[in-house]
Amino acid sequence: MGHKKSPVRIGLLYSDTGVTSVIETHQRNAALLAIEEINQDGGLLGQEFLFSGDDTCSNPVAFRAEAERLILEDKVDALFGCYMSSCRKAVLPPVSANKSMLFYPTHYEGFEYAQGCIYSGAAPNQNAKWLADFMTQNYGRRYFFVGSNYVFPYEINSLMRDLLSNRGADVVDEVYVPLAASRSDIDNVIARIKQNGPVIIFSTMVGKSAVDFYKAYDKAGFDRTKSPICSVTAGELEMAAIGKDAAEGNIKVAPYFSVIQNDVNQRFVSNYRERFGADEALCAECEAAYFQIKLFAEAAKQVGTTEREALMRVLPTVSVDAPQGMVRVDATTNHTLLWPRVAIANAQGQFEIVREASEPVIPSPYLMQLDDPGDIPYTDLMEKGR
């Protein structure tokens, strides 16, 4: 196909409004930062690196329509974005039909492979498994699941139930609330938690509903040194929104936290806050939205084109020094090798990393290695002050 002469243009699929816009606006910001940095460094394939993309309103139908518009009208070279699994699933058919690409920056439930889709967020063996290990080793055996009513919570809860069962723990109750949960929906969940006695909460609520739930849990007075809310979804943005008092003691597992001490991350955090605001919180989904654009650009430079087959061939050979550590795409699964970490929110509402992988973890979206004895080595960074 030779060298591409016209500028590279990508499509950004992120929501400025709707239930998940709190995360997606930050993902878009991180993507813009990556594009700006590439342009400051001379652009891509000899030209300015361009982008398009309108508000997708946290709505799968809007995501699909915008993906089709970007591919067919704006002639983008690849798509970047989506947060909820329902939105990713809506976008994949037009991606497939048009032999385009989607780079998906959000942790998800696994059990998927789509040609032309690169999964940059954590697969279940890179977050849920680590959470099950840490919680059963350090907290307890009785769990209460609460989730938003869409694809991801049902799927990850089914996996988490198996993981906990394999570790001798029980799920005593499981409840789902609408994506835009009402006050009474959340009050009902709190009442059910109280009925079950001391439990550890595994939450897969997202967006504003997650923030409302964490606040209500704090107000209800549960002891988070024994009964924390643990999650693979609610991170630094949500903790900032609920405030430090309601955040303290809650736990998240993710490949990235803004407190990671390395030069690449400190530069990323500093550049992001200089560009978007000194008090802006960052999260794993932002970091993936950022590094996946660097991965795409590096692959395009190596092959001199944005043609899908050429990019898919070279991507597994490309490593990018991301804020979380060195990352690359696994050729077998199209998922990314990542660095799982467990963190607990402190009295200032900031996450402190208490356990981290000593090497990048190979993704296993089909969970073949879910409970392999040959586990990845990890480092415990602090004694739990309990």
Sequence and secondary structure as in RCSB ss.txt:
>XXXX:A:sequence
MGHKKSPVRIGLLYSDTGVTSVIETHQRNAALLAIEEINQDGGLLGQEFLFSGDDTCSNPVAFRAEAERLILEDK
VDALFGCYMSSCRKAVLPPVSANKSMLFYPTHYEGFEYAQGCIYSGAAPNQNAKWLADFMTQNYGRRYFFVGSNY
VFPYEINSLMRDLLSNRGADVVDEVYVPLAASRSDIDNVIARIKQNGPVIIFSTMVGKSAVDFYKAYDKAGFDRT
KSPICSVTAGELEMAAIGKDAAEGNIKVAPYFSVIQNDVNQRFVSNYRERFGADEALCAECEAAYFQIKLFAEAA
KQVGTTEREALMRVLPTVSVDAPQGMVRVDATTNHTLLWPRVAIANAQGQFEIVREASEPVIPSPYLMQLDDPGD
IPYTDLMEKGR
>XXXX:A:secstr
     S  EEEEE  SSSTTHHHHHHHHHHHHHHHHHHHHTT BTTB  EEE    TT HHHHHHHHHHHHHTS 
 SEEEE  SHHHHHHHHHHHHHTT  EEE S        TTEEE S  GGGTHHHHHHHHHHHT SEEEEEEESS
HHHHHHHHHHHHHHHHTT EEEEEEEE TT  HHHHHHHHHHHHHT S EEEEE  HHHHHHHHHHHHHTT  TT
TS EEESS  HHHHHHH HHHHTT EEEES  TT  SHHHHHHHHHHHHHH TT    HHHHHHHHHHHHHHHHH
HHHTS  HHHHHHHGGG EEEETTEEEEE TTTSBEEB  EEEEE TTS EEEEEEESS B   TT TTTT SS 
  EEE S    
